Amino acid sequence: MKFASGKVSEIQIAYIGGGSMYWAKNLIADLALDDQLSGTVRLYDLDYNKARHNEKLGNSVSDYPEANAKWQYKAYPTLQEALTGCDFVFISILPGTFQEMNSDVHEPEKYGIYQAVGDTTGPGGLIRALRTIPMYVELAQAIERYSPDAWVFNYTNPMTLCTRTLYEVFPKIKAFGCCHEIFGTQSLLIRMLKDMEGIDGLHRDQIKVNVLGLNHFTWIDQATYLGTDLLPMYSEFVDRYYETGFEHNKDAWKTNPYTSANRVKFDLFRRYGVIAAAGDRHLAEFMPPWYLKNPDTVYDWKFGLTTVQSRIEKNAATADYYGKLLSGEEKLPLKASGEEEVRQLKGLIGLQSFVTNVNVPNVGQMEGIPHGVVVETNAVFSANSLRPVYAGKLPLAVHNQVLQHAMNQELILQAALKKDKALAFQAFVSDPLVTIGVSQAEELFDRMLHNTKAYLPGWKL
């Protein structure tokens, strides 16, 4: 990297999963918008042709007259070539195909177990983790071999276990997991201030929050605006909208399977007195089947079950739009994605210092959780440094649930590393959503393992 006049050039970023049609577009636009950073994005993907497509798209956007920075995009056929000499690594991969995802999400429904997402916890999250962890073992080994000093940004779910695997394999790695769920809750608090107090035009940076928990099972026990405690107002806000929910657009949850009316979030606040800081679809999966008993119950709580078919349709629409971008029929809009990767880059490079939420191993920032377990809290980004902020401890009732999930994730990690079916099943039946009898659980577990066996080499199934 070269520093001159407040700008940094010749930054080398390796992007694993660089054939993405989704997150890649956001990265390309965010980098083009910033005028302090420039360099090369090295695209690596198992499908080399897809990486070549993003090479073409990224370079075309860099040529836009309105682009503030000129980045070069280059696809590489091997992971070694992409990683060697890089300063930063972004990982955003899809572990498996829609076929495996269909099993993760819909096979449990045959046994009365419903999941809104199926990528983090529940039966689907566990099976997804079993096939993802071996991929991350290989990635950690490659990073240790070819770019041991690089900072690693992980965007893949299950976030906690992906990040945890990187540290298990390469303890000296400088890695963290990135998730935007907290940003959504800060935005909800902004809308609360407008609704309750008529305060408008705020940015989420003005809402200061203390974050603690696990990814997608995160909580906020302190929230302020200009020094004012927002929890009493949030309590009134919850009471006002508990039954109807609160949305950007009324009843959007009925047609958009990726949104909700925040009723699960409101119910959890009433139960525990702290703000559940992920989306309803994720939060519901960490609890007993209070909200996911059946589709009618889900409907009553005003969120949706994100079917794999809806993802297939979304993928087809994205592929169509992506083709138009590549052909030049459409032009990628240069607008900020709302993600934090550019600010995080600037922080680690040393251009600024700021605080945001990340997923990193616990070194004491969260009380009552074993050291080494990956937790989500705030952290300070500064020159080549990431320092977790002390977050404290959750109320005991919430803490016990967070701890249960944290320990179950540790069990899943060991099962995946040892290729141990018995350990994996112990984790499976310990999940709060698995309320069926043990014989049915064994049957479901075996069916789901069979459906993902192509990603489990060496397992005795």
C-alpha positions as CSV (number, residue, x, y, z in Angstrom):
1,M,0.0,0.0,0.0
2,K,1.1,3.5,-0.7
3,F,0.1,6.5,1.4
4,A,0.1,10.1,0.0
5,S,-1.9,13.2,0.8
6,G,-4.5,11.4,2.9
7,K,-5.1,8.8,0.2
8,V,-4.0,5.1,0.0
9,S,-3.3,3.4,-3.3
10,E,-2.2,-0.1,-4.4
11,I,-4.4,-1.8,-1.8
12,Q,-4.6,-5.5,-2.6
13,I,-7.9,-7.2,-1.7
14,A,-8.5,-10.9,-2.3
15,Y,-12.3,-11.7,-2.6
16,I,-13.1,-15.4,-2.1
17,G,-16.5,-16.0,-3.6
18,G,-15.7,-13.3,-6.2
19,G,-18.2,-14.7,-8.6
20,S,-21.1,-13.5,-6.5
21,M,-24.0,-11.7,-8.2
22,Y,-25.1,-10.2,-4.9
23,W,-22.6,-8.8,-2.5
24,A,-20.0,-8.2,-5.2
25,K,-22.2,-5.4,-6.7
26,N,-22.4,-3.7,-3.3
27,L,-18.6,-3.9,-2.9
28,I,-17.9,-2.6,-6.4
29,A,-20.2,0.4,-5.9
30,D,-19.0,1.2,-2.3
31,L,-15.3,1.1,-3.4
32,A,-16.1,3.3,-6.5
33,L,-17.8,5.9,-4.3
34,D,-14.9,6.5,-1.9
35,D,-12.1,8.9,-3.0
36,Q,-9.4,7.9,-0.5
37,L,-8.8,4.3,-1.5
38,S,-7.7,2.5,-4.6
39,G,-6.0,-0.7,-5.6
40,T,-6.8,-4.1,-7.0
41,V,-9.6,-6.6,-6.1
42,R,-8.4,-10.1,-6.8
43,L,-11.5,-12.3,-7.6
44,Y,-11.4,-16.0,-6.8
45,D,-14.3,-18.4,-7.2
46,L,-14.8,-22.1,-7.7
47,D,-16.5,-21.0,-10.9
48,Y,-13.7,-19.1,-12.7
49,N,-16.1,-17.7,-15.4
50,K,-18.3,-16.1,-12.7
51,A,-15.2,-14.4,-11.3
52,R,-14.4,-13.2,-14.8
53,H,-17.8,-11.7,-15.1
54,N,-17.2,-9.6,-12.0
55,E,-13.8,-8.6,-13.4
56,K,-15.6,-7.2,-16.3
57,L,-18.3,-5.5,-14.2
58,G,-15.9,-4.0,-11.7
59,N,-13.6,-2.6,-14.3
60,S,-16.5,-1.1,-16.2
61,V,-17.8,0.7,-13.1
62,S,-14.3,2.0,-12.4
63,D,-14.5,3.7,-15.8
64,Y,-17.7,5.6,-14.9
65,P,-17.0,9.3,-15.0
66,E,-18.7,9.7,-11.7
67,A,-16.6,7.1,-10.0
68,N,-14.4,8.7,-7.3
69,A,-11.8,5.9,-7.3
70,K,-10.3,3.6,-9.9
71,W,-10.1,0.0,-8.8
72,Q,-8.7,-2.7,-10.9
73,Y,-10.6,-6.1,-10.8
74,K,-8.7,-9.2,-11.8
75,A,-10.0,-12.8,-11.7
76,Y,-7.5,-15.5,-10.7
77,P,-7.9,-19.3,-11.4
78,T,-6.2,-20.4,-8.1
79,L,-6.6,-19.4,-4.5
80,Q,-2.9,-19.2,-4.1
81,E,-2.6,-16.5,-6.8
82,A,-5.5,-14.5,-5.3
83,L,-4.1,-14.6,-1.7
84,T,-0.4,-14.1,-2.2
85,G,0.6,-10.6,-1.3
86,C,-2.9,-9.4,-0.4
87,D,-3.6,-6.9,2.4
88,F,-7.2,-7.9,3.0
89,V,-9.4,-10.9,2.4
90,F,-13.1,-10.9,1.9
91,I,-15.0,-14.2,2.2
92,S,-18.5,-14.4,0.9
93,I,-19.4,-17.9,-0.3
94,L,-22.5,-20.0,-0.7
95,P,-21.9,-23.4,0.9
96,G,-23.8,-25.8,-1.3
97,T,-26.6,-25.4,-3.9
98,F,-30.3,-24.7,-3.7
99,Q,-30.7,-28.5,-3.5
100,E,-28.9,-28.7,-0.2
101,M,-30.6,-25.5,1.0
102,N,-34.0,-27.1,0.1
103,S,-33.2,-29.9,2.5
104,D,-32.0,-27.6,5.2
105,V,-35.1,-25.6,5.2
106,H,-37.9,-27.9,4.1
107,E,-37.0,-31.4,5.2
108,P,-37.7,-30.5,8.9
109,E,-41.1,-29.2,7.9
110,K,-42.2,-32.9,7.3
111,Y,-41.7,-33.4,11.0
112,G,-43.4,-30.2,12.1
113,I,-40.3,-28.1,12.5
114,Y,-40.4,-24.7,10.8
115,Q,-37.5,-22.4,10.1
116,A,-37.7,-18.8,8.8
117,V,-34.2,-18.8,7.3
118,G,-32.3,-22.0,8.1
119,D,-28.8,-20.7,7.7
120,T,-27.6,-20.1,11.3
121,T,-29.3,-22.3,13.9
122,G,-32.0,-24.9,14.0
123,P,-31.7,-28.2,12.0
124,G,-30.9,-26.3,8.8
125,G,-28.3,-24.1,10.4
126,L,-26.5,-27.1,11.9
127,I,-26.4,-29.1,8.6
128,R,-25.2,-26.0,6.7
129,A,-22.5,-25.6,9.3
130,L,-21.3,-29.2,8.9
131,R,-20.7,-28.7,5.2
132,T,-19.3,-25.1,5.6
133,I,-16.7,-25.8,8.3
134,P,-14.5,-28.1,6.1
135,M,-14.5,-25.3,3.5
136,Y,-13.3,-22.8,6.1
137,V,-10.7,-25.2,7.3
138,E,-9.2,-25.1,3.8
139,L,-9.5,-21.3,3.6
140,A,-7.8,-20.8,7.0
141,Q,-4.9,-23.1,5.9
142,A,-4.6,-21.2,2.6
143,I,-4.6,-17.8,4.4
144,E,-2.0,-19.0,6.9
145,R,0.2,-20.2,4.0
146,Y,-0.2,-17.3,1.5
147,S,-1.3,-14.2,3.4
148,P,-0.8,-14.7,7.1
149,D,-0.8,-10.9,7.9
150,A,-3.9,-10.0,6.0
151,W,-7.1,-8.9,7.7
152,V,-10.0,-11.2,6.9
153,F,-13.6,-10.0,6.6
154,N,-16.1,-12.9,6.8
155,Y,-19.6,-12.4,5.4
156,T,-20.7,-16.1,5.1
157,N,-23.4,-17.7,7.4
158,P,-23.4,-19.4,9.8
159,M,-21.3,-16.3,10.7
160,T,-20.2,-17.4,14.2
161,L,-19.0,-20.9,13.2
162,C,-17.3,-19.7,10.0
163,T,-15.3,-17.1,12.0
164,R,-14.7,-19.6,14.9
165,T,-13.3,-22.1,12.4
166,L,-10.8,-19.6,11.0
167,Y,-9.4,-19.1,14.5
168,E,-9.5,-22.8,15.4
169,V,-7.3,-23.7,12.4
170,F,-5.1,-20.5,12.3
171,P,-5.1,-19.0,15.9
172,K,-3.0,-16.0,14.8
173,I,-5.4,-15.0,12.0
174,K,-6.7,-11.4,12.1
175,A,-10.4,-12.2,11.2
176,F,-13.8,-10.9,12.1
177,G,-17.4,-11.5,11.0
178,C,-19.5,-8.7,9.6
179,C,-23.3,-8.5,9.9
180,H,-25.7,-5.6,9.3
181,E,-28.6,-6.8,11.6
182,I,-27.6,-4.3,14.3
183,F,-27.8,-1.5,11.7
184,G,-31.4,-2.5,11.1
185,T,-32.2,-2.1,14.8
186,Q,-30.5,1.3,14.9
187,S,-32.7,2.3,12.0
188,L,-35.7,1.1,13.9
189,L,-34.7,3.3,16.8
190,I,-34.3,6.2,14.4
191,R,-37.9,5.6,13.1
192,M,-39.0,5.4,16.7
193,L,-37.6,8.8,17.4
194,K,-39.4,10.2,14.4
195,D,-42.7,8.6,15.4
196,M,-42.5,9.4,19.1
197,E,-40.7,12.7,19.2
198,G,-40.8,14.1,15.6
199,I,-37.1,14.0,15.3
200,D,-36.1,13.4,11.7
201,G,-33.0,13.1,9.5
202,L,-30.8,11.0,11.8
203,H,-28.0,8.6,10.8
204,R,-27.4,5.4,12.7
205,D,-24.0,6.7,13.9
206,Q,-26.0,9.0,16.2
207,I,-27.7,6.1,17.9
208,K,-25.1,4.7,20.4
209,V,-25.7,1.1,21.4
210,N,-24.0,-1.5,23.5
211,V,-24.1,-4.8,21.6
212,L,-23.7,-8.3,23.1
213,G,-24.7,-11.8,22.1
214,L,-24.1,-14.2,19.2
215,N,-24.6,-13.3,15.6
216,H,-28.3,-13.2,14.7
217,F,-29.0,-13.6,18.4
218,T,-27.7,-10.2,19.4
219,W,-29.0,-7.9,22.1
220,I,-28.8,-4.2,23.1
221,D,-28.9,-3.3,26.8
222,Q,-28.0,0.3,26.3
223,A,-29.1,2.7,23.6
224,T,-28.8,6.5,23.6
225,Y,-29.3,9.5,21.4
226,L,-27.4,12.7,22.4
227,G,-27.0,11.2,25.9
228,T,-30.7,10.3,26.3
229,D,-31.5,6.8,27.4
230,L,-33.8,5.3,24.7
231,L,-34.9,2.2,26.5
232,P,-37.9,3.9,28.4
233,M,-39.1,5.4,25.1
234,Y,-38.6,2.0,23.4
235,S,-40.8,0.4,26.1
236,E,-43.6,2.9,25.2
237,F,-43.0,2.3,21.5
238,V,-43.3,-1.4,22.0
239,D,-46.6,-1.0,23.9
240,R,-47.9,1.3,21.2
241,Y,-47.1,-1.1,18.3
242,Y,-47.1,-4.5,20.0
243,E,-50.2,-5.8,18.3
244,T,-50.0,-4.1,15.0
245,G,-46.2,-4.2,14.5
246,F,-44.2,-1.4,13.0
247,E,-43.0,-1.3,9.4
248,H,-41.6,0.9,6.7
249,N,-44.5,-0.1,4.5
250,K,-47.7,-1.5,6.0
251,D,-48.1,-5.3,5.6
252,A,-44.9,-5.6,3.6
253,W,-44.2,-8.8,5.5
254,K,-47.1,-10.5,3.7
255,T,-45.4,-10.3,0.3
256,N,-41.7,-9.9,1.1
257,P,-40.3,-13.0,2.8
258,Y,-37.2,-11.1,3.9
259,T,-39.0,-8.6,6.2
260,S,-41.2,-8.5,9.3
261,A,-43.4,-6.2,11.4
262,N,-41.0,-6.5,14.4
263,R,-43.5,-8.2,16.6
264,V,-41.1,-10.9,17.7
265,K,-38.6,-8.2,18.6
266,F,-41.2,-6.4,20.6
267,D,-42.3,-9.6,22.4
268,L,-38.8,-10.4,23.4
269,F,-38.4,-6.9,24.9
270,R,-41.5,-7.4,27.0
271,R,-40.1,-10.8,28.2
272,Y,-36.6,-9.7,29.0
273,G,-36.3,-5.9,29.1
274,V,-33.5,-5.7,26.6
275,I,-33.7,-5.0,22.9
276,A,-33.4,-8.1,20.6
277,A,-31.2,-6.7,17.9
278,A,-31.6,-9.0,14.9
279,G,-34.5,-9.4,12.5
280,D,-37.5,-11.4,13.6
281,R,-36.8,-14.2,11.1
282,H,-33.5,-14.9,12.8
283,L,-34.5,-14.3,16.4
284,A,-37.5,-16.7,16.1
285,E,-35.1,-19.6,15.2
286,F,-33.1,-19.3,18.4
287,M,-36.1,-19.6,20.7
288,P,-38.3,-22.6,21.4
289,P,-41.1,-22.8,18.8
290,W,-43.0,-19.9,20.3
291,Y,-43.1,-18.1,17.0
292,L,-42.4,-21.0,14.6
293,K,-45.0,-23.6,15.8
294,N,-46.7,-23.7,12.4
295,P,-47.3,-21.3,9.5
296,D,-50.4,-19.9,11.2
297,T,-48.4,-18.9,14.2
298,V,-45.8,-17.3,12.0
299,Y,-48.5,-15.3,10.3
300,D,-49.8,-14.1,13.6
301,W,-46.4,-12.8,14.5
302,K,-46.3,-11.0,11.2
303,F,-43.2,-12.4,9.5
304,G,-42.6,-15.0,6.8
305,L,-41.0,-18.3,6.1
306,T,-38.4,-17.7,3.5
307,T,-38.9,-20.6,1.1
308,V,-36.1,-21.9,-1.1
309,Q,-38.4,-21.4,-4.0
310,S,-38.5,-17.7,-3.3
311,R,-34.7,-17.7,-3.2
312,I,-34.6,-19.5,-6.6
313,E,-36.9,-16.9,-8.0
314,K,-34.9,-14.1,-6.5
315,N,-31.7,-15.6,-8.0
316,A,-33.3,-15.8,-11.4
317,A,-34.3,-12.2,-11.3
318,T,-30.8,-11.2,-10.1
319,A,-29.2,-13.2,-12.9
320,D,-31.3,-11.4,-15.4
321,Y,-30.4,-8.0,-14.0
322,Y,-26.7,-9.1,-13.8
323,G,-26.7,-10.1,-17.4
324,K,-27.9,-6.6,-18.4
325,L,-25.1,-5.1,-16.3
326,L,-22.5,-7.2,-18.1
327,S,-24.0,-6.4,-21.5
328,G,-24.1,-2.7,-20.8
329,E,-27.9,-2.6,-21.2
330,E,-28.1,-1.5,-17.6
331,K,-25.7,0.6,-15.5
332,L,-24.9,-0.2,-11.9
333,P,-26.1,2.7,-9.8
334,L,-23.4,4.2,-7.7
335,K,-25.1,4.3,-4.3
336,A,-23.9,3.3,-0.9
337,S,-24.9,-0.2,0.2
338,G,-25.2,0.6,3.9
339,E,-22.5,-2.0,4.6
340,E,-19.4,-1.0,6.6
341,E,-16.5,-2.6,4.6
342,V,-15.1,0.7,3.4
343,R,-15.0,2.3,6.8
344,Q,-13.5,-0.9,8.2
345,L,-10.8,-0.8,5.6
346,K,-10.1,2.9,6.4
347,G,-9.9,2.1,10.1
348,L,-7.5,-0.8,9.7
349,I,-5.4,1.2,7.2
350,G,-5.2,4.0,9.7
351,L,-7.2,6.8,8.0
352,Q,-9.8,7.0,10.8
353,S,-10.9,5.3,14.0
354,F,-14.4,4.3,14.7
355,V,-16.6,1.8,16.5
356,T,-18.9,-0.8,15.0
357,N,-20.2,-4.3,15.8
358,V,-18.2,-7.4,14.8
359,N,-17.9,-11.1,15.5
360,V,-14.6,-12.0,17.1
361,P,-13.4,-14.5,19.8
362,N,-14.3,-13.5,23.3
363,V,-11.3,-12.2,25.2
364,G,-13.4,-10.9,28.1
365,Q,-15.6,-8.4,26.3
366,M,-18.6,-10.5,27.1
367,E,-18.9,-11.8,30.6
368,G,-20.0,-15.4,31.3
369,I,-19.0,-16.7,27.9
370,P,-15.9,-18.9,27.7
371,H,-12.9,-17.3,26.1
372,G,-12.4,-18.2,22.5
373,V,-16.1,-18.5,21.7
374,V,-17.0,-16.0,18.9
375,V,-19.4,-13.3,20.2
376,E,-20.8,-10.2,18.7
377,T,-20.0,-6.9,20.4
378,N,-18.7,-3.5,19.5
379,A,-15.0,-3.1,18.6
380,V,-12.7,-0.1,17.9
381,F,-11.1,-0.1,14.4
382,S,-7.8,1.8,14.2
383,A,-4.5,1.4,12.4
384,N,-3.8,-2.4,12.0
385,S,-5.9,-2.9,15.2
386,L,-9.2,-4.3,16.2
387,R,-10.0,-3.9,19.9
388,P,-13.3,-5.4,21.3
389,V,-15.2,-3.0,23.6
390,Y,-16.2,-4.3,27.0
391,A,-19.9,-5.2,26.7
392,G,-20.8,-6.7,30.1
393,K,-23.3,-9.4,30.7
394,L,-26.9,-10.0,29.6
395,P,-29.7,-10.5,32.0
396,L,-29.5,-14.1,33.4
397,A,-32.5,-15.4,31.5
398,V,-31.1,-14.2,28.2
399,H,-27.6,-15.1,29.0
400,N,-28.5,-18.7,29.7
401,Q,-30.0,-19.0,26.2
402,V,-27.1,-17.3,24.6
403,L,-24.7,-19.6,26.5
404,Q,-26.7,-22.7,25.4
405,H,-26.4,-21.7,21.8
406,A,-22.7,-20.8,22.1
407,M,-21.9,-24.2,23.6
408,N,-24.0,-26.0,21.0
409,Q,-22.1,-24.2,18.3
410,E,-18.8,-25.4,19.9
411,L,-20.2,-28.9,19.8
412,I,-21.1,-28.5,16.1
413,L,-17.5,-27.3,15.4
414,Q,-16.0,-30.4,17.1
415,A,-18.4,-32.7,15.3
416,A,-17.4,-31.2,11.9
417,L,-13.7,-31.2,12.6
418,K,-13.8,-34.8,13.9
419,K,-16.4,-36.0,11.3
420,D,-18.2,-37.4,14.3
421,K,-21.9,-38.2,13.6
422,A,-22.7,-38.9,17.3
423,L,-21.5,-35.5,18.4
424,A,-23.4,-33.8,15.6
425,F,-26.6,-35.6,16.6
426,Q,-26.1,-34.5,20.2
427,A,-26.0,-30.9,19.0
428,F,-29.0,-31.6,16.7
429,V,-31.3,-32.7,19.5
430,S,-30.1,-29.9,21.8
431,D,-31.5,-27.2,19.5
432,P,-34.6,-25.6,21.0
433,L,-36.5,-26.0,17.7
434,V,-36.1,-29.8,17.8
435,T,-39.0,-30.8,20.0
436,I,-39.8,-34.1,18.3
437,G,-39.1,-37.5,19.8
438,V,-35.6,-38.9,19.7
439,S,-36.5,-41.6,17.1
440,Q,-38.0,-39.1,14.8
441,A,-35.0,-36.8,15.4
442,E,-32.7,-39.6,14.4
443,E,-34.7,-40.2,11.2
444,L,-34.7,-36.5,10.3
445,F,-31.0,-36.1,11.1
446,D,-30.1,-39.1,8.9
447,R,-32.2,-37.8,6.0
448,M,-30.7,-34.4,6.2
449,L,-27.1,-35.7,6.4
450,H,-27.8,-38.0,3.4
451,N,-29.0,-35.0,1.4
452,T,-25.8,-33.1,2.0
453,K,-23.4,-36.1,2.0
454,A,-21.6,-34.8,-1.1
455,Y,-20.1,-32.1,1.2
456,L,-19.1,-34.5,4.0
457,P,-16.2,-36.5,2.7
458,G,-14.7,-38.9,5.2
459,W,-17.9,-39.1,7.3
460,K,-19.2,-42.6,8.1
461,L,-22.9,-42.0,7.3
